[in-house]
Amino acid sequence: MKIQRYIFILTAGLCGGQIMMASPSDIVETGTDSLSNLERELDEVVIEHKLRSTKKLKNSACDTELITKAEILRAACCNLGESFSTNASVDVNYSDAATGAKQIKLLGLSGTYVQMLTENIPNLRGVASSYGLGYIPGTWMQSIQVSKGASSVKNGYESVTGQINVEFLKPQSPSSIMANGYVDYFGKAELNAAGNIHLGEKWSTGLLLHGENAFASHDDNDDGFMDLPRIKQFSAMNRWAYMSERYIFQAGVRFLIENRLSGQDTRHGHNEEVALYDPYKIDIDTRRWEFFTKNAYFIDTETESNLALILSGSFHDQDAYYGHKLYDVTQDNVYASLIYERKWHDGLHALSSGLSLNYDRFDQRFRLTHDININPTREIEKETTPGGYVQYTFDLNSNLILMGGVRYDHSSLYGSMFTPRLHARWNLLEGALSLHASAGRGYRSPHALADNHFLLASSRKILISSDLTQEVAMNYGGGASGEVRVFERPLNYSAEFYYTRFSHQMLVDLETDAHSAIIKDSGNRPNYSRTFQVEVSYPVISDLTLTAAYRFTDVKVDYGSGLVAKPLTSRHKGLFTLNWAPMMGIWQLDASLAINGGGRMPAPYELADGSLSWNPTYKTFPQLNVQVTRNFRHWAVYIGGENLTGYRQKTPIIDAANPWGSNFDATMVYAPIHGPMVYAGFRFNISK
């Protein structure tokens, strides 16, 4: 049997810095020739330590969790939005029951307060945030890093509750060819392919392809509307890398085209006569281009000093109608960052500084009523934001890490922004205990329609206040994590608390008027979010690992009449996961059970018969996901199910029988909108 020795490289820049991380596809193989004599002598290799598929990074000043490819494969993970079913920190929920838009929640707040990064470049901002979780195929991802709290100042001022960074498959990895196929009970089929090749010692290139088609429509609750949209999507990415001792160059371009069709299903609806002549349809067409380039020049290897230039841009064109309402938008973005870094005294001190420039242009054309005689309104919004930062890190052999940074930016719309952030980590007791704390400010430019155009899937009047200003919040947090031996096996634990307080926030007020959505500034009212989470993971036997987590969330909002619990936000969540991989991983069973606590709905109104339009609260509900995988040398086949407990919201769409009426509303979603779903698929991979 051939013996291979692997070198793993993980830099300390995961908290918003330049990442050079080795996942299984980045492994550098050495020493196989020198061990050729042992190939004839060894018949068996015993693996004594199994690497965890998720882990807290103790060499990072920030509270960062690494989600590896192994963890991503524990579920079907057709896209980024489906990659957190086994994660207790990140929630992914439908924002409405018609468009299929999914939204991340971190620390009790919506994904607009999470800075999304792809390979440490800000991405999926503005209008792309509504459906962006579906733009990144699961098979393209190499790893995900989730940083809670204010995070580093390197990547800008926008992180309020944290950062989520996605690392794609790398062209400089060992040459490989992979494919993935998927089909589910609801009629969705998906095919992915990726490959890379080395063009000599320094150049390499890779191609990633993705296609999906939901070719069937379902209306299992028989309300006349499709339970899930019919989505057709194709995307492709080509990337290049040049790796030398002094200079590293990476570049890539990506294209995506998507159509999502939803609304009344004329074949299954109650009101077939109306649907036949004037069906309520939702049709969203998207075309998106992205490009990026990274250039890094190493000035001095002894001090690890380097100069890096990052350039990126995107063009997002979306045409959408909701019944007769329109929202057509084009967003152009250009981003540039120049970074200088160096260390001294054997890494005891490190300095990072840089300049950045971000440019956004929104060209919006919209009609917020079904009256086709009203001409659409056109608005153009431009924002240019130059800035700079300085960040210092004190690292005492990874035992004590202190990191402080400040940045100054100037928005052409909102003026000056000063962003201080501080992080500390103390690793003690030989890994049994790690303490961390953080504090920092975050800013965010509000985009009333781009952030909330799912509200058009209702008859609510959308009223946008003219006094919207930049959102500003302070985030404070801390916690403990570590590993202790219990019955000679490692038990991993973590406990943390975070508090976010807004001085200005863009509110979507569904309370003041039950038939309106009022988008306004919070003023100086003290809106806040508090979350507490505890998690333990333990290998009961060598092949079986159990994880349990509990989270308490307290989010309060003042719409003008005092603080109230934020609607559609569960106060409690429990998560239990199981990973069983017997026979050295030939078989694998993964299961996750989420217990989602109850919460408050937006204030209901009284109907003509005296009943309420919906219940003012919702109760606790479970969700069970299971997947079984059979691994072969180059193949894997899997079968699984989602929401096997079968719980779904009975009436996700209010007054679905009268979509043109004044009570129609598809935004009152707190739970799954479809029943159990079974899927199957395969994976194929050949690596050099």
N, C-alpha and C positions, 0 to 999 in steps of 0.2 A: 504494500500500500504506500502510495506517495505521501510524504510528509511535507506540509507547507507551513512556513512561518510568516505571519502577517504583522505589519506595522500599522498602527492606528495613529493618526495625527488629528488632534483636536485643539485648535487655538482657543485662547481665552476671549475672543472677540464676539462671542455669541450674543452679548447684550448690546445689540445695535451696531456692531463693528463689522469688519471684513471677515467673513467666515471662510476658513479652509478646513473642511471637516471631512473625515473619511468615514463613509458608511460602507456597507459591504461592497458597493461598486467602486469605491475609492481605495480599496486595499492595495497596498504595494507588496508584491510577492518577492521574497528573497530567499536565497539559500537552497533551492531545490537541487542544484547540481552537486553541491557539496554533501548532500545527504543521500546520494544515489545508492551508496552501499547499504544504508539502512532499509531501503525499500525492500530488499530481499529478506530482511530479518524480522520486520514487524508485521504482525498479522492483525493487530487491533490497536485502535487509539481510543482512549477513554477521556471523555470531556468531563472535567471535574467542576467547572464553573460555567453556568449559563448566563450570558449577558442579558440584562433586562431590556425589554423593548421600549420602555419609557424610563426616564431617570431625571432627577433633579441635578443640575450642573453645579457642583460645589466649587469649581474654579471660576465661576462667573459671579461678579458682584451683584448682579440682578437675580431676581427670582425667576429662573428660566427652566422650563421643562423641555427635554428633548424627546420627540416622538419619532422613532425610527421606522424604516420600511417594514420591519417585522410587525410593528404595532398597527401600521396602516393596513396590512394584509389580513388582520384579524376580522375584518368585515369586507363586504364587497367594495366599498369605497369607490364608487363610480366617479366621485369628484370630491373636492375639498370639503364641501358642505356635509358630506357623509363620512368624514374621517374622524369625527369626534364622538362617535357613539360609545366608545369605551373610555372616554375622558371625562373626569368629574368637573374640570374647571370651565370648560367651554360648552355652552348650550347652543344648539342650532334648531330654530323653530320656523315654521311658515309665518310670513308676515300677513298673508291673506289666504283665502280659500279658493282663489280663482287663478292667479297668475303663476303659482308655483315658486314665488320669490321666497328665499330662505335668508334668515338673518342670524348672525352670531350674537350671543350675549356673553360678556365677560365681566365679572365682578358686578353682576346685576344690571348692567347697562348695555344698550344696543351696540351692534358692531360698528356703527359710525364713530364710536369713541375708541375703537381698536385700530391701531395703525397697521394696515396690511402691507407686507413686504414680500417681494419675490427676489430671492437671492440678495437680500438687504437693500433693495431698491423700492421706494414707495410705489405702490401699484393699487389697482382696483379702487380708485377714489371716485368721488362724485357719483355720476350716474351709473358707473359700473358696480357700485357697492350693492345695488339691489339684487342683481343676478350673478355677481362675480364669483360667488362660491361654486357655481356650476361651470365656470370657465376654466378651471384647473382640473384636468383628469387625474384620478387617483393613481393610475399607473405611471404618470409622468413624475410623480413626486418621489424624491429620495429621502427626505426627512422634513419634519415640521418642528419649529422652535416656538414655544409659547412663553412670552415674558410678561409677567403681571406687574402692574404698577406703572410708574412714570417712564421707566426704561431709560435708555441712553439718549443724550442730546445729539448723537452723531447723525441720525436719520431725520432730524427735524423736530418740530414743536408739536406735532399732531397727536402723539400718543397721550391719551388720558388714562385709560384703564389698562393699557398694555400694548404689546406688539405680537403679531403672528407672522412669522417668516417661513416661507416655503422654499426649499432647495429642490431644484429639478435634477434629473439625471444628467450627468456630466459627459461631455465628449472626450475628455482626457482620461476617463476611466478605462479599464481593460475593454477591448473591443467585444461587443455583444450584440445579439439580436433577440428581441423579445416580442411577444404578442399576447393579447388578452382578449377574451370574448365573454359576453355577458348577455343573459336574457332573463326577463322576469315575467311573473304572472300577469302584470298589467300591460304587457305588450311592448315593453321597452327592450330594444336590442342595442348592443354597443360593441364596437371593435376598436382596439388600440394596437399600435405597432410602434416600435422604436428600435433604433440601431445606431451604432457609432463605429467609426473607423479611424485608425491612426495613419496619417499621411507623413511618414518619416518619424524622426525622433521628437520633433517639437510641435508639429501641427496635428490637429485632430478635428473631426467634425461629427455632428450627430443630427439625426432627423427623428422627430416625434410626430405621430399622427393619431388623430382621434375622430371617431364618427359615432353618432348615436341617433336613434330614430324611435320615438314612441308612436308606433303605427296603429294603436288601438285607443279607443276612448272608453272610459268607465264611469258609470253613475250608480254605484252600489247603494247609496242612500236614497236613490230615486227622487231627488229634488229638482231634476231637470238640468243640472249643471254638471259638467265634467268634474270628477273628483280630483284629477291631476291634469295638468296641461299636456297637450301633445307637442313634444319638443323635438325638433330636428336640428342637429348641430354638427358642424365639421370644423376642426381646427388643426393647424400644423405649425410646428416650430423647427427652424433650422438654426443651429448654433455652432460656433467655431471657437477653438482655443489654440493659443500659441504659448508654450511653456519653456522658458529658458532660465538660466541661473539668475539673471539680473532683471529680466523683463517678462511680464505675464500679460497676455492680451486675451480677452474673451468678448464675443459679440454674438448677438442672436436677433432673429426677427420672427414674429409670430403673427398668424392671421386666424381670425375666427369669424364664422358666419352662423347665425342662429335664428330660428323661427319658433316661437311658442304660440300655440293656438289654444284658446280655452273659451269658456262661456257656456251658453245653453247647448245641450246635446239634443239635436232634433230627433234622434232615433229613440231616446229614452225618456224625454221630459214629460211631465204631467200636462203641460200646456202646449201640445204639439201644434195646434192650429196657429197660435201666435208665433211660435218658434219657426214655423214653416215660412211665414211671410216676413217677419221682422225679428229674427233671432238676435239675442244679446250676445255679441261675440267680443272676445278680447284677442287681439292679434298684435304681436310684438316682434318686429324684425330688427336684428342687430348685426352690424358689421364692425369689426374691431381689428386694428393693426397695432402692434407693439414692436419696439426695437430697443436694444440696449447695447452698450459697449463698456467694458471695464479695462482700464490700463493701470498697471502697477509697476513701478520701477524701484528696485531695491538699491538704496544708496550705500548702505553699510551693513553688512551681515552681522558684524559684532554687536552693534547697538540696535539691530533690526529696524533701522530707519528706512522708511519708504515713502514714496509719493504716489498717490493714486488719483486717477481721474475717472469719474463715472458719468456717463451720458445716457439718457433714456427719453423715450417719448411714446405717446399713444394717441391714436385717433379712434374715437368711439362715436358711431353713427347709429342712432336708434329711432325707428318710426313705430309709434304705438297708437292704437285706439282701443278704448274701453266703451263699448256701445257706440255712441256718437261723440264721446269725448276724445280729444286728441292730446298727445304729448310726443312731439318730435324734437329730438335734441341731438346736437353734435358737440362733443367735448374734445378739445385738443389740449394735450398736456406735454410740456417739455421740462425736464429736470436735469440739473447738472450739479456735480459735487466734486470739489477738489480737496483732498485729504492728505495731511502730512502726519506721520507717526514715528516715534522713536522711543527707545528704552535706554536706561543707564543703570549702573550698579547691579549688573546681572539680573535685570528685570525687576528690581525693587521699586523703581520709579518708571512710569510710562506717561507720555504726553501725546495727546491726539488733538489736532486742530484742523479747521477746515473752513471753506467757504461754500455756499450753496445758492442755487437759484431755481425757483419753481414758478412756472407760468401755466395758468389755466384760462381757457376760453370756453364759455358755454353759449351756444347759439340755440335758443329754445323757441319753439313754436307750439302753442297750446290753446286748447279750448276746454274749459272746465265745466261745460254744460252739454246736455244732449241736443240743444237747439242748433240745428245745422244752419240756420239762417244767420247765426252770429259768426263773424269772421274770426279766425284764430288770431291770438295776440303773439307778437314776436318780441323777445327780449334777448339782448346780448350782454353778457357779463364777462369782464376780464379782470384777472388778478395777477399781479407780478410781485413775487416775494423774494428778495435777496436776503441773505443772512450769513452768519458766521458763528463758530463755536470754539470753545477750548475745554478740554476734559483731561483731568489728571487722575492717575490711578496709582495707589500704593499697594503693592502685593508682597506680603511677607511669606514667601514660599507657600502660597495658597492657604496659609493658616489664618491670616488676617488680610482682608481685601477692602480697601476704602476707595471709592470712586466719586468724584465730584465734577460736575460740568455746568457750564452756563453757555447760553447762546442768545444772540440778539438777531431779530428778524424785523423787516419792515414791509408790511402789506400795503399795496397801492390802494386797497379799499378800507382797511381798518387801522392803519398806522403801525406804531411800534409794538413789539412783543419782546419781553424779557423772560427767558425760560431757565430757571435754576433747577438742578436735580442733584440728589445725593443718595448714594447707595453704600451699604456696609455689609460685610459678611465675615463671620468668625467661625472657623472650622476648628472644633476641639474634640477631645476624647477619641482621637483616631478614627474619625468618621462616624462615631456614634451620635454626635450632636453637631448641627450646623445652624447658627443663628443668622438671620438676615433682616435688614430694615431698609426702608426707602422712603423718600419724600420728593415731590416735584410738581411742577406746574405744567399744564398742557393747554394748547389752544386748538380751536377748530373753526374753519370758515363754514357757515351754514349755507345750504342750498335747499331751499324749501321744497321745490318740486323734484329735483334730482334725487334727494334723499328719501322722498316720501311719495313717489308717484303711484305706489300700490294703492293709495287712498282713492284713486280714480275708480277703483273697482267697488264703488258704492254710490249711493245717491246723495251722500253728504255734500253740502256746499263747502268748498274749500276756500277759506278766508285767510289770506296771507297778510300779516301785519307789515307795515312799512318801517317799523323800528327795529328790525332784526339786526343784531350786532354779533360780533365774534364771540363764540363760546369759550369760556375760561373756567378751568377747574384745578383744584389742588388734590393730589392723591397722596395718601400716607398708608404705609403698610409694613408688616413684619411677620416673622414666623420662625418656626424651627422645623428641622428635618434631620433624618439620620438613618442609621442601620444598626440594629442590635441583634445578637444571637439568641434565638429561642429554640431550645432542643436541637442545638447545633445547626440551625438553619437561619438564614438572614431574614429578619423582619424589617421592612422599610416603612417608615412613617413620615408624616408631615402634618403640620398644623399652621394655619396662617389667618391673619385678619387684615382687611383692607377697608379704608374709608375714603370716599371721594366726595368732595364738596364743591358745588358750582357757585361761582359768583355771577355768571351769565350762562344761560342755556336756552337753546331753541326748543320750545315745547310744542307738542302736537296735542291740543286740548280737545278731547272728545267728551268732556264732562259738562261744560257750560251750556252747550246746546247739543242735544242728542242727534240732531239732523245736520250738524255742521262739524267740520274739522278746522279748528282755528290754530294756525301756525303763528306763534308769537314768541317774543323774548320774555324770559322769566323775570327780568328786572333784577333786583337785588335780593329776591326771595331765596331762602337757604335750602335749596334742593340738595339731596345727598343720597349716597348709596353706602351701605355697610354690608360686608360679607365675611362670614367665618366658615372655614372649611378644614376638615380633618380627613386624613386618608391613611390606610394601612394596606400593605401587600405582603403576602407570606406564601412561600412554597410548601404546601402541606406535605407533598412528597416530591421527589426529584422532577417528575413530569407534570405536576399539577400545581398551579399558582392561583391563589384567590386574592382578590382585591376588594376592599370595601371603603366607601367614602360617604361623607355626609356634608351638606352645605346649607347654611342658613343665610338668607338674603333679605335685607331690609332696605327698600328703596322708597323714599318719600318725595312727593312732588307737590308744589303749591301752584294751583291754577288760578289763584286769586282769592280763594276763600279759606285758606289755611292748608297745612300739610295733610296729605292723604297718601295711602299706599298706592304706588304706581300700578295702574291696571295691567292685566295680562302678564303679570310677573309672579311666578311661584315663589313662595317664601321658603320652602324646604325642598331639598332634593337628596335622595339616597341612590347610590349606584353600587351594584355588586357585579363583578366580572369574574369569569373563570376561564383559564387557559390550560388545556390538557393536551400534551403532545407526547403520547406514548410511542414506543418502538423507535426511539431516537428521532422523533419528528416525522416519521412516515405518515402517521395520522395526526390530525390536529382538530380539537374541538374548542370553539370559542363561544362564550355566551355572556350576555350582559343584560341585567335587569335594572331598569331605572324606575324609581318611585318618585314621581313628580308631585310635589305638594300643592295644595290648593292656593287660591289667590282671589283677587278682586277683579271684576269686570268693570268697564266704563259704566257710568250711571245709566240705567235703563229708563225708558219712558213708558207711559201708560197707554195701552191700546183702547180702542172704542169699547170693548167688553169689560174693561177694568183690569185686565191682566197685564203683566209686565212684558215688554218686548223681549227680554231675556233675563235669566237669573242674575242677580247682582254679584254672586260669587260662584266659583267652581271648586270642585272637590279634588282630592288626591286621585291620581290614576297611574297605572303601571304600564311599562313598555318592555317587552322581552324580545331580544334579537339573538339568533343562534346561527352558527356557521360550522360546517364540517368540511375539512380539506384532506384530500389524499395527495401526498407529495411523491413524485417520481424524480428521477435524476434531472431531467430537463423539463418535466411537465408537472402541473398540478391541476387537479379538478376540484371544484368546490360546489356545495349546495347549501343554501341557507334560507332563513326566513326573518322578516322584520315585523315588528308589532304583533308577535304571535299571541300575546294576551288578548288581542282583538279590540282593545278600547279605542273608540273614536268619538269625536264630538258629534252629538246627535244632529245639531243644527248649526253647521259652520257658516251657512249663508242665511242671513235674515231676510225673510220675505222673498225667497228664491223664485216663487211662482209669479212675481210681479217685478221683474228687474228694471222696468221703466218707471216704477212707482217711487214714491218719496221715502219708503221704508227700506228699500233694498240696501244691504250692507254685507260685503264679503270679508270685512277686516276684523271681525270679532272672533279671532282664532286663538285658542289656548292649548289645543291638544291635536293629536293626529286626525287627519280628515279622511283617511282610508283605513280599511281593515287589514287583516293579515296579508302579507305579500311573500311569496316564495320565489327564489331566484336560483340560477345555476350558472356556472361559467368555467373557464379554463385559463391557465397561464402557461406560457412557454418561454423558456429562456436558455440561450446558449451563450456562454462567455468564454473568451480566450483564456 
